[in-house]
Amino acid sequence: MMNNRFEYGNKTHQKIVKVARDLFMEFGYRAVSTRRIADACGITQPTLYHHYPNKKTIYLEVLKSELFDMQTALKRIIKRCGDNLEECVFQVTYYILINKPSSMGQMFHDIKNELDEEHQKEIQQWWMESYQAPIASIFEKGIKEGKIRNPAEFGSYPVPSAYLLLSLISSKHMEQQVPEHVAKEQARLYTKVILYGLASSSEGQKNNEL
């Protein structure tokens, strides 16, 4: 389970992570030095190293805090929606669309090219806990309550369904921040596609009878 040191760290920890996040998002991992982070925080490098031993540790903490915040938000949305499956999928999709970093492409590039395989696997696990697991829980609950067809009948397993929804969300808006009205339209479309497909109700009824 992912624990977030940023959540209970002192104010200097929090400031370093916040400032470093903005710098990494704007300039990328390689262009940001610990001196640059320290200067932007208004502290000395020795003070920064007292909290974090190197740039990679800071970068990992930035990613962890971002993912932990997303995990917390998605779980809160899911709890608030209760038994309303469609509204739950819509609200989760909408939240991700309007809160994805506009520089996600840069982040993926840095993770792939600047971090070793061990840390990449660790980040992948954080991502699964933060995005995939909460969304999969929606589909798992829907299956148990009979609101989604049984996986044995249709293949609608929770994790692949979550992955499919996240693929839809990422496919068009990877590099840009989505305006709220566009996010709502896209979130509603993706919700309909993931839950009901693109066939009309009459066509769906015909297929069920075959």
One Martini backbone bead per residue (centre of mass of N, CA, C, O) as a GRO file, in nm:
protein
  210
    1MET     BB    1   0.097   0.035   0.021
    2MET     BB    2   0.069   0.370  -0.020
    3ASN     BB    3   0.274   0.605   0.123
    4ASN     BB    4   0.274   0.960   0.242
    5ARG     BB    5   0.512   1.172   0.349
    6PHE     BB    6   0.392   1.450   0.258
    7GLU     BB    7   0.143   1.455   0.446
    8TYR     BB    8   0.342   1.462   0.732
    9GLY     BB    9   0.527   1.671   0.670
   10ASN     BB   10   0.687   1.940   0.684
   11LYS     BB   11   0.700   2.250   0.548
   12THR     BB   12   0.962   2.204   0.391
   13HIS     BB   13   0.882   1.952   0.246
   14GLN     BB   14   0.635   2.076   0.102
   15LYS     BB   15   0.785   2.299  -0.050
   16ILE     BB   16   0.980   2.129  -0.212
   17VAL     BB   17   0.766   1.964  -0.364
   18LYS     BB   18   0.608   2.197  -0.491
   19VAL     BB   19   0.842   2.336  -0.640
   20ALA     BB   20   0.951   2.089  -0.792
   21ARG     BB   21   0.701   2.027  -0.952
   22ASP     BB   22   0.695   2.287  -1.122
   23LEU     BB   23   0.976   2.246  -1.248
   24PHE     BB   24   0.943   1.966  -1.373
   25MET     BB   25   0.691   2.033  -1.548
   26GLU     BB   26   0.836   2.265  -1.716
   27PHE     BB   27   1.157   2.137  -1.763
   28GLY     BB   28   1.233   1.882  -1.639
   29TYR     BB   29   1.455   1.679  -1.493
   30ARG     BB   30   1.739   1.760  -1.620
   31ALA     BB   31   1.700   2.091  -1.585
   32VAL     BB   32   1.686   2.023  -1.273
   33SER     BB   33   1.832   2.130  -0.987
   34THR     BB   34   1.900   2.151  -0.656
   35ARG     BB   35   1.971   2.448  -0.664
   36ARG     BB   36   1.713   2.545  -0.799
   37ILE     BB   37   1.525   2.447  -0.578
   38ALA     BB   38   1.650   2.596  -0.341
   39ASP     BB   39   1.620   2.883  -0.453
   40ALA     BB   40   1.304   2.867  -0.488
   41CYS     BB   41   1.275   2.810  -0.163
   42GLY     BB   42   1.493   2.975   0.012
   43ILE     BB   43   1.740   2.772   0.031
   44THR     BB   44   1.984   2.561   0.095
   45GLN     BB   45   2.138   2.282  -0.002
   46PRO     BB   46   2.190   2.157   0.278
   47THR     BB   47   1.893   2.176   0.360
   48LEU     BB   48   1.781   1.999   0.137
   49TYR     BB   49   1.964   1.744   0.212
   50HIS     BB   50   1.825   1.700   0.488
   51HIS     BB   51   1.555   1.597   0.338
   52TYR     BB   52   1.713   1.531   0.058
   53PRO     BB   53   1.976   1.357  -0.100
   54ASN     BB   54   1.831   1.397  -0.395
   55LYS     BB   55   1.670   1.440  -0.691
   56LYS     BB   56   1.528   1.165  -0.717
   57THR     BB   57   1.380   1.175  -0.446
   58ILE     BB   58   1.212   1.420  -0.514
   59TYR     BB   59   1.072   1.310  -0.766
   60LEU     BB   60   0.935   1.071  -0.626
   61GLU     BB   61   0.774   1.248  -0.428
   62VAL     BB   62   0.610   1.394  -0.637
   63LEU     BB   63   0.471   1.149  -0.761
   64LYS     BB   64   0.349   1.036  -0.500
   65SER     BB   65   0.175   1.284  -0.426
   66GLU     BB   66   0.007   1.289  -0.684
   67LEU     BB   67  -0.108   0.997  -0.659
   68PHE     BB   68  -0.228   1.019  -0.376
   69ASP     BB   69  -0.428   1.246  -0.441
   70MET     BB   70  -0.586   1.084  -0.650
   71GLN     BB   71  -0.670   0.848  -0.476
   72THR     BB   72  -0.827   1.015  -0.266
   73ALA     BB   73  -1.031   1.145  -0.462
   74LEU     BB   74  -1.156   0.888  -0.588
   75LYS     BB   75  -1.257   0.764  -0.323
   76ARG     BB   76  -1.444   0.999  -0.252
   77ILE     BB   77  -1.626   0.985  -0.501
   78ILE     BB   78  -1.719   0.691  -0.471
   79LYS     BB   79  -1.852   0.727  -0.194
   80ARG     BB   80  -2.053   0.958  -0.278
   81CYS     BB   81  -2.210   0.790  -0.509
   82GLY     BB   82  -2.244   0.500  -0.436
   83ASP     BB   83  -2.494   0.326  -0.636
   84ASN     BB   84  -2.419   0.516  -0.882
   85LEU     BB   85  -2.264   0.411  -1.149
   86GLU     BB   86  -2.270   0.629  -1.373
   87GLU     BB   87  -2.189   0.870  -1.190
   88CYS     BB   88  -1.921   0.754  -1.098
   89VAL     BB   89  -1.781   0.733  -1.372
   90PHE     BB   90  -1.816   1.027  -1.450
   91GLN     BB   91  -1.675   1.172  -1.208
   92VAL     BB   92  -1.400   1.032  -1.240
   93THR     BB   93  -1.345   1.116  -1.532
   94TYR     BB   94  -1.369   1.421  -1.492
   95TYR     BB   95  -1.148   1.455  -1.281
   96ILE     BB   96  -0.911   1.353  -1.450
   97LEU     BB   97  -0.935   1.552  -1.689
   98ILE     BB   98  -0.899   1.825  -1.496
   99ASN     BB   99  -0.619   1.694  -1.331
  100LYS     BB  100  -0.425   1.661  -1.543
  101PRO     BB  101  -0.127   1.705  -1.643
  102SER     BB  102  -0.002   1.885  -1.914
  103SER     BB  103   0.297   1.726  -1.868
  104MET     BB  104   0.277   1.410  -1.904
  105GLY     BB  105   0.476   1.350  -2.132
  106GLN     BB  106   0.726   1.441  -1.971
  107MET     BB  107   0.697   1.240  -1.742
  108PHE     BB  108   0.720   0.980  -1.910
  109HIS     BB  109   0.998   1.045  -2.022
  110ASP     BB  110   1.149   1.062  -1.749
  111ILE     BB  111   1.085   0.784  -1.639
  112LYS     BB  112   1.215   0.624  -1.880
  113ASN     BB  113   1.512   0.797  -1.896
  114GLU     BB  114   1.590   0.866  -1.565
  115LEU     BB  115   1.497   0.585  -1.460
  116ASP     BB  116   1.507   0.298  -1.325
  117GLU     BB  117   1.352  -0.004  -1.321
  118GLU     BB  118   1.277  -0.012  -1.023
  119HIS     BB  119   1.131   0.268  -1.019
  120GLN     BB  120   0.929   0.208  -1.242
  121LYS     BB  121   0.783  -0.018  -1.088
  122GLU     BB  122   0.701   0.153  -0.847
  123ILE     BB  123   0.530   0.359  -1.007
  124GLN     BB  124   0.335   0.152  -1.127
  125GLN     BB  125   0.217   0.074  -0.852
  126TRP     BB  126   0.110   0.352  -0.778
  127TRP     BB  127  -0.078   0.379  -1.021
  128MET     BB  128  -0.257   0.134  -0.960
  129GLU     BB  129  -0.352   0.244  -0.679
  130SER     BB  130  -0.462   0.532  -0.788
  131TYR     BB  131  -0.630   0.441  -1.054
  132GLN     BB  132  -0.709   0.140  -1.109
  133ALA     BB  133  -0.833   0.039  -0.838
  134PRO     BB  134  -1.071   0.238  -0.798
  135ILE     BB  135  -1.208   0.175  -1.073
  136ALA     BB  136  -1.235  -0.132  -1.041
  137SER     BB  137  -1.431  -0.112  -0.794
  138ILE     BB  138  -1.675  -0.020  -0.956
  139PHE     BB  139  -1.704  -0.276  -1.137
  140GLU     BB  140  -1.715  -0.483  -0.912
  141LYS     BB  141  -1.975  -0.375  -0.785
  142GLY     BB  142  -2.153  -0.393  -1.041
  143ILE     BB  143  -2.134  -0.702  -1.064
  144LYS     BB  144  -2.245  -0.781  -0.781
  145GLU     BB  145  -2.525  -0.603  -0.844
  146GLY     BB  146  -2.601  -0.649  -1.163
  147LYS     BB  147  -2.510  -0.387  -1.356
  148ILE     BB  148  -2.300  -0.589  -1.470
  149ARG     BB  149  -2.200  -0.816  -1.656
  150ASN     BB  150  -2.082  -1.109  -1.644
  151PRO     BB  151  -1.765  -1.206  -1.720
  152ALA     BB  152  -1.842  -1.492  -1.835
  153GLU     BB  153  -2.023  -1.355  -2.062
  154PHE     BB  154  -1.838  -1.068  -2.151
  155GLY     BB  155  -1.547  -0.980  -2.011
  156SER     BB  156  -1.604  -0.761  -1.758
  157TYR     BB  157  -1.349  -0.695  -1.602
  158PRO     BB  158  -1.232  -0.469  -1.384
  159VAL     BB  159  -0.938  -0.407  -1.482
  160PRO     BB  160  -0.983  -0.387  -1.792
  161SER     BB  161  -1.200  -0.166  -1.763
  162ALA     BB  162  -1.018   0.044  -1.633
  163TYR     BB  163  -0.807   0.051  -1.861
  164LEU     BB  164  -1.002   0.141  -2.084
  165LEU     BB  165  -1.084   0.410  -1.959
  166LEU     BB  166  -0.794   0.528  -1.938
  167SER     BB  167  -0.743   0.516  -2.244
  168LEU     BB  168  -0.962   0.716  -2.322
  169ILE     BB  169  -0.860   0.956  -2.154
  170SER     BB  170  -0.558   0.959  -2.290
  171SER     BB  171  -0.584   0.968  -2.608
  172LYS     BB  172  -0.650   1.304  -2.641
  173HIS     BB  173  -0.527   1.452  -2.345
  174MET     BB  174  -0.216   1.432  -2.276
  175GLU     BB  175  -0.106   1.755  -2.348
  176GLN     BB  176  -0.380   1.881  -2.222
  177GLN     BB  177  -0.592   2.096  -2.090
  178VAL     BB  178  -0.925   2.062  -1.996
  179PRO     BB  179  -1.204   2.198  -2.036
  180GLU     BB  180  -1.488   2.168  -1.863
  181HIS     BB  181  -1.697   2.127  -2.098
  182VAL     BB  182  -1.529   1.908  -2.238
  183ALA     BB  183  -1.501   1.712  -2.001
  184LYS     BB  184  -1.802   1.651  -1.974
  185GLU     BB  185  -1.848   1.537  -2.256
  186GLN     BB  186  -1.630   1.315  -2.241
  187ALA     BB  187  -1.726   1.176  -1.981
  188ARG     BB  188  -2.004   1.094  -2.092
  189LEU     BB  189  -1.906   0.931  -2.332
  190TYR     BB  190  -1.723   0.725  -2.180
  191THR     BB  191  -1.948   0.615  -2.002
  192LYS     BB  192  -2.128   0.504  -2.227
  193VAL     BB  193  -1.920   0.321  -2.361
  194ILE     BB  194  -1.835   0.144  -2.107
  195LEU     BB  195  -2.145   0.057  -2.034
  196TYR     BB  196  -2.306   0.051  -2.350
  197GLY     BB  197  -2.177   0.150  -2.585
  198LEU     BB  198  -2.280   0.229  -2.937
  199ALA     BB  199  -2.533   0.097  -2.936
  200SER     BB  200  -2.844   0.074  -2.956
  201SER     BB  201  -3.101  -0.048  -2.774
  202SER     BB  202  -3.214  -0.230  -3.005
  203GLU     BB  203  -2.946  -0.366  -3.076
  204GLY     BB  204  -2.887  -0.476  -2.795
  205GLN     BB  205  -3.141  -0.653  -2.781
  206LYS     BB  206  -3.074  -0.827  -3.031
  207ASN     BB  207  -2.805  -0.943  -2.922
  208ASN     BB  208  -2.932  -1.080  -2.663
  209GLU     BB  209  -3.112  -1.285  -2.850
  210LEU     BB  210  -2.869  -1.459  -2.991
   0.00000   0.00000   0.00000
